[in-house]
Amino acid sequence: MLTKSIMLQSAALGLIMAAPAHAQTSSDESEVARATSSDDIVVTAQRREQSMLSVPIAITAVTGAALANAGVSDSSQLATVVPNLQINSAYGKTQPNFSLRGIGVGNEYSANQASPIGVYIDDAYIASRTSQGAQLYDLERIEVLRGPQGTLFGRNTTGGAINMITRKPDLSGSSGYVEASYGNYDTLHGQAALETTLVEDQLGIRIAANYDRNDPTFRNLIPGKPSPNGGTSYSGRVQLRWKPVPELDVLLKAYGSKDKLTQGALHSVGATPSGANPITGYTRDGLGFYEVEYGYAGKRRTNSYGFLGKISYEASDSLTLHSLTSYDGGYFLVDNDADAQPLSLLDYTPSSKTHQFNQELRANLSTDRLDLVLGAYYGTDTTRTNNNLGLYFFLRDLGAPPDVTGATGGFSINQRYTQDRRSTAIFAQADYKLTDQLTLTAGLRYTWDKSKLRNALSYFGDYDYEPIVYTVTDPANYGQPVPTQYGKDGALTGRLALNYEFDSGAILYASYNRGYRGGTFNGGAYASVAQLDYIKPETVNAYEVGSKGRLFDGAISYSLAAFYYDYKNQQTNEV
């Protein structure tokens, strides 16, 4: 669905006493930096190191220590430490949907859809939402950038960006830690890291791991059937850092993770005032709040893995060259007893496999009055989807033959497709000091996107998911996949800002940002070929004014922002 929307919100002032380095937002768009002037949080929101309070962008930065203290171990829990960040998912933590300033992927759960909140891990874009929480442990910090980031981050960031920065070997000595916690439902969390320097100041390795398990939070009263909302998650990461000469810094990273969880139902059975299901007559009368009667407890299975290589070379005192190469893959399966009752009324089993590749080249030039970033980006990602839906399968046990209309029997739906996307971009941003206190920022990015949908096929079938009637099929060859569909887009995005720094260190800024979210195919098309629309790109023009600074000799930090969004072709989903 295509919509146009205009949004207007303002931010409140956030104040807090200074404390050890940590940051969060305390109201709609205010950030709070719990840091003294000598212990400030350093962020890379403009692809170079800066004090968070000196960056003319609405940012929340949360240190790894603060995440650990808050018990955050997966991306679905980030909202507990980043106010104004909303996270929702019908699949628990398996596929989080992020929203910032009210902008997000909404109720869209198709695996091929990109979130307007771009997620990055160590600056590498993560296209698959099922892989976006795979490395949320042993972090140096998380940076949450509000508003379009269409210049330096670029791809699919009309609402903002989240960058998770892992802890790297520091090439000095050895260190490590082990932490564990225990809670209700035999909840066990464990995290550990070990770092050692193989060659002082030149070669080091860091290994980190995370483990979570809990018993089901609900009790299934049907004998022999598993109970929902429990399971095990584990992940690990190894990083090797090599610095043979002071000018050259090489980082290699590999990671993997796996979730084996039981899934709660997606929908309530109460469809009438009495709470009885209108089709089966089932009611929850007599059950406690944490008691259920599921025909079976669904399962969530995900795994992800990836590799990253980063190279930085200081060509001179003012010029640094960077290269980032990454490859990520993953698998997602959710087997849902979606009706929350003993009889099989609605079963939903989405699954997908993804893999992607990123390559970015960047140059940073810094002089007394100019900071310049130049770069080029190339990325590809592929999503293979196979979704199954079973309706009224309880009628099979009553001897009713399948009926694709649902009038006298149950039926199934199968939907499958493969989506390929390719994105290429060039970008530049310059910060130039017009005076010692006034800085002009100007940036441009041009993106070329190509998309392809192939092997698209859907049908209504019997109880065994064998086809009866094809609904999405080649019009000229019934029963065969639809011919490959193509989409192609290009967009110019950018940033223009003025930033004034007062003698006290406080800043006052005004900015214009244009964001872009690439076009996409309708991942929910299963009823007819006509549903295979290619949706036009989403763009947003964002205007923002803000201020940051400290009061009372640094005892209190504040941040304030107000913004106005003008959207075109905003991508939303209706079900």
C-alpha positions as CSV (number, residue, x, y, z in Angstrom):
1,M,0.0,0.0,0.0
2,L,1.2,3.5,-0.8
3,T,0.5,6.4,1.5
4,K,1.6,9.9,2.0
5,S,2.1,11.2,5.5
6,I,3.2,14.3,7.3
7,M,4.4,14.1,10.9
8,L,5.1,16.8,13.4
9,Q,6.5,16.1,16.9
10,S,8.6,18.0,19.4
11,A,11.0,16.8,22.0
12,A,11.1,17.6,25.7
13,L,14.2,18.6,27.6
14,G,16.1,15.8,29.3
15,L,18.1,16.5,32.4
16,I,20.1,14.2,34.7
17,M,23.0,14.3,37.1
18,A,26.3,13.2,35.7
19,A,27.4,9.6,36.3
20,P,29.7,7.0,34.8
21,A,29.6,6.8,31.0
22,H,26.1,5.8,29.8
23,A,23.5,7.4,27.7
24,Q,19.8,7.0,27.1
25,T,16.7,9.1,26.2
26,S,14.4,10.2,28.9
27,S,11.5,11.5,26.7
28,D,10.2,11.4,23.2
29,E,13.3,12.9,21.5
30,S,15.7,13.9,24.3
31,E,18.9,12.1,25.0
32,V,20.6,12.0,28.3
33,A,24.4,11.6,28.5
34,R,25.4,10.4,31.8
35,A,29.0,11.5,31.3
36,T,31.4,14.1,32.7
37,S,33.3,16.3,30.3
38,S,36.4,14.2,30.9
39,D,34.5,10.9,30.4
40,D,32.3,11.6,27.4
41,I,30.8,9.0,25.2
42,V,32.5,8.9,21.8
43,V,30.3,8.0,18.9
44,T,30.8,7.4,15.2
45,A,27.4,8.7,13.9
46,Q,29.2,10.7,11.2
47,R,31.6,7.9,10.4
48,R,34.3,9.5,12.5
49,E,34.9,9.7,16.2
50,Q,33.2,12.6,18.0
51,S,31.8,13.4,21.4
52,M,28.1,12.5,21.4
53,L,27.1,16.0,22.7
54,S,29.0,17.7,19.8
55,V,27.2,15.8,17.0
56,P,24.3,17.7,15.5
57,I,22.1,14.6,15.3
58,A,19.5,13.2,17.7
59,I,21.4,10.2,19.2
60,T,21.1,7.8,22.1
61,A,24.3,5.9,23.0
62,V,24.2,3.0,25.5
63,T,27.5,1.5,26.6
64,G,28.0,-2.3,26.8
65,A,28.2,-2.1,30.6
66,A,24.8,-0.4,30.8
67,L,23.3,-3.1,28.6
68,A,24.7,-5.8,30.8
69,N,23.5,-4.1,34.0
70,A,20.0,-3.9,32.5
71,G,20.0,-7.5,31.5
72,V,19.7,-6.8,27.8
73,S,20.7,-9.9,25.8
74,D,18.7,-9.7,22.6
75,S,17.4,-7.0,20.3
76,S,13.8,-7.3,21.5
77,Q,14.9,-6.0,24.9
78,L,16.5,-2.8,23.6
79,A,13.4,-0.7,24.3
80,T,14.0,-1.1,28.0
81,V,17.2,1.1,27.8
82,V,16.4,3.2,24.7
83,P,13.1,5.2,25.4
84,N,11.2,6.1,22.2
85,L,12.4,2.9,20.6
86,Q,9.5,0.6,20.1
87,I,9.9,-3.1,19.3
88,N,7.2,-5.5,18.4
89,S,7.0,-8.9,16.8
90,A,4.5,-11.8,16.6
91,Y,7.5,-14.1,16.8
92,G,9.0,-12.9,20.1
93,K,12.7,-12.0,19.7
94,T,13.0,-14.0,16.5
95,Q,12.2,-11.2,14.1
96,P,12.1,-7.8,15.8
97,N,10.3,-4.8,14.2
98,F,11.9,-1.5,15.2
99,S,10.2,1.9,15.3
100,L,11.7,5.3,16.0
101,R,9.7,8.5,16.2
102,G,6.7,6.4,15.2
103,I,8.3,5.2,12.0
104,G,8.8,1.5,11.5
105,V,8.0,-1.6,9.6
106,G,4.6,-1.8,11.5
107,N,2.7,-5.1,11.2
108,E,4.7,-6.3,8.2
109,Y,6.2,-9.7,8.9
110,S,7.1,-10.8,5.4
111,A,10.8,-11.8,5.5
112,N,11.6,-10.0,2.3
113,Q,10.7,-6.5,3.6
114,A,13.5,-4.1,4.7
115,S,12.9,-2.1,7.9
116,P,13.0,1.7,7.6
117,I,15.2,1.5,10.7
118,G,18.5,0.4,9.3
119,V,20.4,-2.1,11.5
120,Y,24.2,-2.2,11.4
121,I,26.7,-4.3,13.3
122,D,30.2,-2.9,13.3
123,D,29.1,-0.6,10.4
124,A,27.9,-3.6,8.3
125,Y,24.3,-3.4,7.1
126,I,22.2,-6.3,8.2
127,A,19.3,-6.8,5.8
128,S,17.6,-9.8,7.4
129,R,15.5,-8.9,10.5
130,T,16.0,-12.4,11.9
131,S,19.8,-11.7,12.1
132,Q,19.6,-8.3,13.7
133,G,19.9,-9.5,17.3
134,A,22.5,-12.2,16.8
135,Q,25.4,-10.3,18.2
136,L,23.9,-8.3,21.1
137,Y,26.5,-9.2,23.7
138,D,30.0,-8.2,24.7
139,L,29.4,-4.8,23.1
140,E,31.3,-1.6,23.4
141,R,28.2,0.4,22.8
142,I,25.0,0.8,20.8
143,E,24.2,4.0,18.9
144,V,20.6,4.8,18.0
145,L,20.3,7.6,15.4
146,R,16.9,9.2,14.9
147,G,15.7,10.5,11.6
148,P,16.8,9.8,8.0
149,Q,20.4,8.8,7.7
150,G,20.4,8.8,3.9
151,T,24.0,10.1,3.4
152,L,26.5,8.2,5.4
153,F,24.5,5.1,6.2
154,G,22.1,5.4,3.3
155,R,20.3,2.2,2.6
156,N,16.8,1.9,4.0
157,T,17.2,4.4,6.8
158,T,14.2,6.7,6.4
159,G,13.3,6.3,10.1
160,G,16.8,6.1,11.6
161,A,19.7,3.7,12.2
162,I,20.9,1.4,14.9
163,N,24.6,0.6,15.0
164,M,25.9,-2.1,17.4
165,I,29.6,-1.9,18.0
166,T,31.3,-5.0,19.4
167,R,34.3,-4.9,21.7
168,K,37.6,-5.4,19.8
169,P,41.0,-6.7,21.0
170,D,42.9,-3.7,22.4
171,L,46.3,-5.3,21.7
172,S,47.6,-4.9,25.3
173,G,47.7,-7.6,27.9
174,S,45.0,-10.2,28.6
175,S,41.6,-9.8,30.1
176,G,38.2,-11.5,30.4
177,Y,35.0,-11.9,32.4
178,V,32.3,-14.4,33.2
179,E,28.8,-13.4,34.3
180,A,25.7,-15.4,35.1
181,S,22.3,-14.8,36.4
182,Y,19.3,-17.0,37.5
183,G,15.7,-16.1,37.7
184,N,12.1,-17.3,37.6
185,Y,11.2,-20.2,35.3
186,D,14.7,-21.6,35.7
187,T,15.9,-18.6,33.6
188,L,19.6,-18.8,33.1
189,H,21.8,-16.2,31.4
190,G,25.5,-16.6,30.9
191,Q,28.0,-14.4,29.1
192,A,31.8,-14.7,28.9
193,A,34.7,-13.1,27.0
194,L,38.4,-13.8,26.9
195,E,41.0,-11.6,25.3
196,T,44.7,-12.2,24.9
197,T,47.5,-10.3,23.2
198,L,49.7,-12.6,21.1
199,V,52.1,-9.8,20.1
200,E,52.0,-6.7,22.2
201,D,50.6,-3.7,20.2
202,Q,50.4,-5.9,17.1
203,L,48.3,-9.0,17.3
204,G,45.4,-10.0,19.6
205,I,42.3,-12.2,19.7
206,R,39.0,-11.9,21.6
207,I,36.4,-14.6,22.0
208,A,33.0,-14.0,23.4
209,A,29.9,-16.2,24.0
210,N,26.3,-15.8,25.2
211,Y,23.8,-18.4,26.5
212,D,20.2,-18.0,27.5
213,R,17.6,-20.6,28.5
214,N,14.3,-20.6,30.3
215,D,11.5,-23.0,31.1
216,P,8.1,-22.3,29.4
217,T,6.3,-19.4,31.0
218,F,2.9,-21.0,30.2
219,R,1.8,-24.5,31.2
220,N,0.1,-26.6,28.5
221,L,-2.6,-28.7,30.2
222,I,-3.0,-31.2,27.3
223,P,-1.0,-34.3,28.3
224,G,2.1,-35.0,26.2
225,K,2.1,-31.6,24.5
226,P,5.0,-29.2,25.0
227,S,4.4,-25.9,26.8
228,P,5.0,-22.5,25.0
229,N,7.5,-19.7,25.5
230,G,10.6,-21.5,26.6
231,G,13.8,-22.7,25.1
232,T,17.5,-22.1,24.5
233,S,19.6,-19.5,22.7
234,Y,23.4,-19.5,22.3
235,S,25.9,-17.5,20.2
236,G,29.6,-17.0,19.9
237,R,32.0,-14.6,18.2
238,V,35.8,-14.5,17.6
239,Q,37.7,-11.5,16.5
240,L,41.4,-11.3,15.4
241,R,43.0,-7.9,15.2
242,W,46.4,-7.4,13.5
243,K,48.3,-4.1,13.5
244,P,51.7,-4.9,12.0
245,V,52.6,-1.2,11.7
246,P,51.0,1.8,13.4
247,E,49.4,3.0,10.2
248,L,47.6,-0.3,9.4
249,D,44.8,-1.9,11.4
250,V,43.1,-5.1,10.3
251,L,40.1,-6.7,12.0
252,L,38.7,-10.1,11.1
253,K,35.4,-11.4,12.8
254,A,33.3,-14.5,12.6
255,Y,30.1,-15.2,14.5
256,G,27.3,-17.7,14.8
257,S,24.1,-18.1,16.8
258,K,21.1,-20.4,17.2
259,D,17.7,-20.2,18.8
260,K,15.6,-23.3,19.7
261,L,12.4,-21.9,21.3
262,T,8.8,-22.9,21.7
263,Q,6.3,-20.4,20.3
264,G,3.1,-19.0,21.8
265,A,0.0,-18.6,19.8
266,L,-0.4,-15.6,17.6
267,H,-4.1,-14.9,18.1
268,S,-6.7,-14.9,20.9
269,V,-9.5,-17.4,20.7
270,G,-12.0,-15.0,22.2
271,A,-14.1,-13.7,19.3
272,T,-17.4,-13.2,21.1
273,P,-18.4,-11.5,24.3
274,S,-18.6,-14.9,25.9
275,G,-15.0,-15.7,24.9
276,A,-16.1,-18.8,22.9
277,N,-14.6,-19.4,19.5
278,P,-17.4,-18.9,17.0
279,I,-16.3,-21.9,14.9
280,T,-15.2,-24.6,17.4
281,G,-17.0,-23.3,20.5
282,Y,-13.8,-23.5,22.5
283,T,-13.5,-21.3,25.6
284,R,-10.8,-20.7,28.2
285,D,-13.3,-21.0,31.1
286,G,-11.6,-22.5,34.1
287,L,-8.0,-21.9,33.0
288,G,-5.6,-19.8,34.9
289,F,-3.7,-16.8,33.4
290,Y,-0.6,-18.9,32.7
291,E,-2.5,-22.1,31.7
292,V,-3.2,-23.0,28.0
293,E,-4.6,-25.9,26.1
294,Y,-2.6,-26.0,22.8
295,G,-2.9,-28.8,20.3
296,Y,0.8,-28.4,20.1
297,A,3.3,-25.7,21.1
298,G,4.8,-24.1,18.0
299,K,8.5,-23.8,17.6
300,R,10.9,-21.0,16.6
301,R,14.1,-22.0,15.0
302,T,16.7,-19.5,13.8
303,N,20.4,-19.6,13.1
304,S,22.7,-16.9,11.8
305,Y,26.3,-16.7,10.9
306,G,28.7,-14.2,9.3
307,F,32.1,-13.0,8.6
308,L,33.5,-9.4,8.5
309,G,36.8,-7.9,7.5
310,K,37.7,-4.2,8.2
311,I,40.9,-2.5,7.2
312,S,42.0,1.0,8.1
313,Y,45.1,2.6,6.8
314,E,46.4,6.0,7.9
315,A,47.9,7.3,4.6
316,S,48.9,10.6,6.3
317,D,48.2,12.6,9.4
318,S,45.0,13.9,7.7
319,L,43.9,11.0,5.5
320,T,42.6,7.6,6.5
321,L,41.4,4.9,4.2
322,H,38.8,2.3,5.2
323,S,37.5,-1.0,3.7
324,L,34.6,-3.1,5.1
325,T,33.7,-6.5,3.7
326,S,31.0,-8.7,5.2
327,Y,29.0,-11.8,4.5
328,D,26.0,-12.8,6.6
329,G,23.5,-15.7,6.3
330,G,20.7,-17.2,8.3
331,Y,17.6,-19.4,8.6
332,F,14.2,-18.7,10.1
333,L,11.4,-21.1,10.9
334,V,8.3,-20.5,13.0
335,D,5.8,-23.3,13.4
336,N,2.8,-21.7,15.0
337,D,-0.3,-23.1,16.7
338,A,-1.9,-19.8,15.9
339,D,-5.4,-20.5,17.2
340,A,-4.6,-21.1,21.0
341,Q,-6.9,-24.0,21.4
342,P,-6.8,-27.8,21.3
343,L,-8.4,-28.2,17.9
344,S,-6.3,-27.2,14.8
345,L,-8.1,-24.2,13.5
346,L,-5.2,-22.1,12.2
347,D,-1.6,-23.2,11.8
348,Y,1.0,-20.8,10.3
349,T,4.5,-21.9,9.4
350,P,6.6,-19.2,7.8
351,S,10.2,-20.0,6.9
352,S,13.0,-18.2,5.0
353,K,16.7,-18.4,4.2
354,T,18.8,-15.3,3.7
355,H,22.3,-14.4,2.7
356,Q,23.9,-11.1,1.9
357,F,27.2,-9.4,1.0
358,N,28.4,-5.9,1.8
359,Q,31.5,-4.0,0.5
360,E,32.2,-0.4,1.4
361,L,35.2,1.8,0.6
362,R,35.6,5.1,2.5
363,A,38.2,7.9,2.8
364,N,38.3,10.3,5.8
365,L,40.1,13.6,5.3
366,S,40.5,15.9,8.3
367,T,42.2,19.3,8.4
368,D,41.9,22.3,10.7
369,R,38.6,23.5,9.1
370,L,37.4,20.6,7.0
371,D,36.3,17.1,7.8
372,L,35.4,15.2,4.6
373,V,34.0,11.7,4.1
374,L,34.0,10.1,0.6
375,G,32.8,6.6,-0.1
376,A,31.3,3.9,-2.3
377,Y,29.0,1.0,-1.3
378,Y,27.9,-2.2,-2.9
379,G,25.5,-4.7,-1.3
380,T,23.4,-7.7,-2.3
381,D,20.9,-9.8,-0.4
382,T,18.8,-12.8,-1.3
383,T,15.7,-14.1,0.6
384,R,14.2,-17.5,-0.1
385,T,10.7,-17.8,1.5
386,N,8.4,-20.8,1.9
387,N,5.2,-20.1,4.0
388,N,2.6,-22.7,4.9
389,L,-0.9,-21.9,6.3
390,G,-3.4,-24.6,7.5
391,L,-7.0,-23.6,8.0
392,Y,-9.7,-25.8,9.7
393,F,-7.5,-28.8,9.9
394,F,-9.7,-30.1,12.8
395,L,-12.3,-31.0,10.2
396,R,-9.9,-33.7,8.9
397,D,-10.3,-35.6,12.3
398,L,-14.1,-35.4,11.7
399,G,-13.7,-37.1,8.3
400,A,-14.4,-34.0,6.2
401,P,-12.5,-34.0,2.9
402,P,-10.5,-30.9,2.0
403,D,-12.4,-27.9,0.6
404,V,-10.5,-24.9,-0.6
405,T,-13.5,-22.6,0.1
406,G,-13.6,-23.6,3.8
407,A,-17.3,-24.3,3.6
408,T,-17.3,-28.0,4.4
409,G,-13.6,-28.9,5.0
410,G,-10.2,-27.6,5.8
411,F,-7.5,-26.5,3.3
412,S,-3.9,-25.3,3.2
413,I,-2.1,-22.4,1.5
414,N,1.5,-22.6,0.3
415,Q,3.4,-19.5,-0.8
416,R,7.0,-19.4,-2.0
417,Y,9.3,-17.0,-3.8
418,T,12.9,-15.8,-4.0
419,Q,13.8,-12.1,-3.9
420,D,17.2,-10.7,-4.9
421,R,18.3,-7.1,-4.3
422,R,21.4,-5.2,-5.3
423,S,22.3,-1.8,-4.1
424,T,25.1,0.5,-5.3
425,A,25.9,3.9,-4.0
426,I,28.4,6.7,-3.9
427,F,28.4,9.3,-1.1
428,A,30.2,12.3,0.3
429,Q,29.8,14.6,3.3
430,A,31.8,17.6,4.3
431,D,31.8,19.5,7.6
432,Y,33.4,22.9,7.1
433,K,34.0,25.5,9.8
434,L,32.8,28.8,8.5
435,T,34.0,30.3,11.7
436,D,35.5,28.9,14.9
437,Q,31.9,28.4,16.2
438,L,29.8,27.9,13.1
439,T,30.0,24.7,11.0
440,L,28.3,23.9,7.7
441,T,27.5,20.3,6.9
442,A,26.6,19.3,3.3
443,G,26.3,15.7,2.0
444,L,25.0,13.8,-1.0
445,R,24.4,10.2,-1.8
446,Y,23.2,8.6,-4.9
447,T,21.8,5.0,-4.8
448,W,21.0,2.6,-7.6
449,D,18.8,-0.3,-6.5
450,K,17.7,-3.3,-8.5
451,S,15.3,-6.0,-7.3
452,K,14.2,-9.3,-8.7
453,L,11.4,-11.7,-7.7
454,R,11.7,-15.2,-9.1
455,N,10.2,-18.7,-8.5
456,A,7.0,-17.1,-7.2
457,L,4.3,-19.7,-6.8
458,S,1.2,-20.1,-4.5
459,Y,-1.6,-22.5,-4.3
460,F,-4.6,-23.7,-2.1
461,G,-4.1,-27.3,-1.2
462,D,-5.3,-30.3,0.9
463,Y,-4.4,-31.3,4.4
464,D,-1.0,-32.6,3.3
465,Y,-0.2,-29.3,1.5
466,E,-0.5,-30.9,-1.9
467,P,-1.9,-28.4,-4.5
468,I,-5.5,-28.3,-5.6
469,V,-5.8,-24.8,-7.1
470,Y,-2.9,-22.6,-8.1
471,T,-3.5,-19.0,-7.4
472,V,-0.1,-17.3,-8.1
473,T,1.2,-19.0,-11.2
474,D,2.5,-18.4,-14.7
475,P,-0.7,-17.3,-16.7
476,A,0.7,-19.1,-19.7
477,N,1.9,-22.3,-17.9
478,Y,-0.5,-23.2,-15.1
479,G,1.2,-24.8,-12.1
480,Q,4.6,-23.2,-13.0
481,P,6.2,-20.2,-11.2
482,V,5.4,-16.7,-12.3
483,P,8.0,-15.4,-14.8
484,T,10.7,-13.4,-13.0
485,Q,9.6,-9.9,-12.1
486,Y,12.0,-6.9,-12.0
487,G,12.2,-3.6,-10.2
488,K,14.7,-0.7,-10.6
489,D,15.1,2.5,-8.6
490,G,17.5,5.4,-8.1
491,A,17.5,8.1,-5.6
492,L,19.5,11.2,-4.6
493,T,19.5,11.8,-0.8
494,G,21.5,14.1,1.3
495,R,22.0,16.3,4.4
496,L,22.4,20.0,4.9
497,A,23.0,21.4,8.4
498,L,24.3,24.4,10.4
499,N,25.8,23.9,13.8
500,Y,26.7,26.7,16.2
501,E,28.9,26.0,19.2
502,F,28.7,28.4,22.2
503,D,31.7,29.2,24.4
504,S,30.2,26.9,27.0
505,G,30.4,23.9,24.6
506,A,26.7,23.8,24.0
507,I,25.5,23.5,20.4
508,L,22.5,24.7,18.5
509,Y,21.8,23.1,15.1
510,A,19.3,23.1,12.3
511,S,19.3,20.4,9.6
512,Y,17.5,19.1,6.5
513,N,17.8,15.4,5.6
514,R,16.4,13.4,2.8
515,G,16.0,9.6,3.3
516,Y,15.2,6.8,0.9
517,R,13.9,3.3,1.3
518,G,14.1,1.1,-1.8
519,G,11.2,-0.3,-3.7
520,T,10.1,-3.8,-3.0
521,F,7.8,-6.6,-4.0
522,N,4.7,-7.5,-2.1
523,G,5.8,-10.4,0.1
524,G,2.3,-11.3,1.1
525,A,1.0,-12.1,-2.4
526,Y,-0.7,-15.5,-2.3
527,A,-4.2,-15.1,-3.7
528,S,-3.5,-13.9,-7.3
529,V,-0.8,-12.8,-9.6
530,A,-2.3,-9.2,-9.4
531,Q,-0.9,-9.0,-5.9
532,L,2.7,-9.2,-7.1
533,D,3.0,-5.5,-7.1
534,Y,6.4,-3.7,-7.1
535,I,6.0,-0.9,-4.6
536,K,7.6,2.4,-5.4
537,P,10.5,3.7,-3.2
538,E,9.7,5.5,0.0
539,T,11.2,9.0,0.5
540,V,11.1,11.5,3.3
541,N,12.2,15.1,3.7
542,A,13.0,15.7,7.4
543,Y,13.6,19.1,9.0
544,E,15.0,19.3,12.5
545,V,16.3,21.8,15.0
546,G,18.0,20.9,18.3
547,S,20.4,21.8,21.0
548,K,22.7,19.9,23.3
549,G,25.0,20.9,26.2
550,R,25.8,20.8,29.8
551,L,24.7,22.8,32.8
552,F,26.1,23.4,36.3
553,D,29.7,22.6,35.5
554,G,28.8,19.4,33.7
555,A,26.6,18.0,36.4
556,I,23.6,18.0,34.1
557,S,23.5,17.2,30.4
558,Y,20.6,18.0,28.2
559,S,19.4,17.5,24.6
560,L,16.4,18.9,22.8
561,A,15.1,18.3,19.3
562,A,12.0,19.1,17.3
563,F,11.4,17.7,13.8
564,Y,9.0,17.7,10.9
565,Y,8.7,14.8,8.4
566,D,7.1,14.9,4.9
567,Y,6.8,11.4,3.4
568,K,6.1,10.3,-0.1
569,N,5.0,6.8,-1.0
570,Q,5.4,5.6,2.6
571,Q,5.4,1.8,2.6
572,T,2.9,0.2,4.9
573,N,1.1,-3.1,5.2
574,E,-2.6,-3.8,5.8
575,V,-4.0,-7.1,6.8
